[in-house]
């Protein structure tokens, strides 16, 4: 990993925060953008400019070519069987809501069960919770093991013939554990259940092969993998996407309609892309895929694990840090800081670190049900990406060494 | 801006965080109660107030909260107990003015001046005001009923 060279691609890394060089450890929330992604977005506005799929002029054709090229690239990135399985949308949350609405309105029967778990992000569980209130469906949870992770054994216990949909994250955004998706999908399919996977925290870090995993739906957001905000992908198996009807209707998704209500939709995937899409975002995502593939996901994952092990080793030596997910194979480190045996509220630690130029996340990280599992009101989360360095971790360790309750309150004076 | 020694102000916050006052809810009748859940952090507290005509007889609170929200609510509870709702409203208004870096009457706020710089960490303004907003809302509600 040529980190020093890579860091030069990220102009934002030259800024300061609270008067210190920026150390950005909140990559689980969003990632920083390299110059090629920024250039791709700017190029759309300074050169391409037109809408997609609409104009009879050269500019528009160039946009079409770039936009559909991004679809092909994304299909390859996930190893989808064809580009038509890639729907561009605003991100993982929209994708998960789309799938929940389509399945609950068009496929499920009263009494059916949706299976999820208590480590889920709000985006993968709330759409189902809401749908269950409106229809007569039940939401059930896969029990987590004592570390807070999903195991095949526990999934087997939770699975039964009434389960028609399983929705879960490939990598948990709080604890960073990787769920055994391939085995879960195999077992779910044996029972006739569909599997929806939230790939927001896995796609930026791990190689993804939707055909090998055999998932029915898969979502991710561009901004967590160096791409623009407000754009993401819903992958669906072509047969399912052909069978289902969209949630949103409008321009570009239809071929013909008349006053009598007769409507002919376009084919998959365009029937799912009503209205003008975030074109600059899609082109930025395309550039982000190129950038990440030039480094290689295997390299990214190995390097993140190296950083995580380094942080945990140094952090444990301090004696005032408790880690909640040492064994998780991802760059997500969840911890709390103690002062004389008393836990310092995570938000006080995060605010203190801010004064040292260090960005970490605090609180429940949108996974509010996990609080009951971990039995702490909140945690600090440092999440690493390939542009982070051991030097930065050293500075985090230096800061944590002095993170007493008194110093956390001193920041206000 | 107060000229008080910052160390003293810090100690006030430390003391109210580690030994919060009025930090127990009650099931007794006659209390108004307001649950406040911050959308930006772990703060999830309930504040209770007992009013006798126009006098604040008791204020209590409990819940999950960071140092700033615990200490600020604790200080508030001591400050307004025994005051009239009119006096409490004036204190609350001055406190919000202080948080917003506007002019305020330091004498009215007593220990609450410890939060005069909370805006230095912009995201923590919520923490310093969550309990105060609960009391403000309950006083407003009680006035609506009378």
Interface residues (C-beta under 8 A of the other chain):
Chain A: X344 X345 X346 X347 X348 X351 X354 X355 X362 X363 X364 X377 X378 X405 X406 X408 X409 X410 X411 X412 X413
Chain B: X6 X7 X9 X10 X13 X14 X17 X18 X40 X41 X42 X44 X64 X65 X66 X67 X68 X115 X117 X118 X120 X121 X123 X124 X127
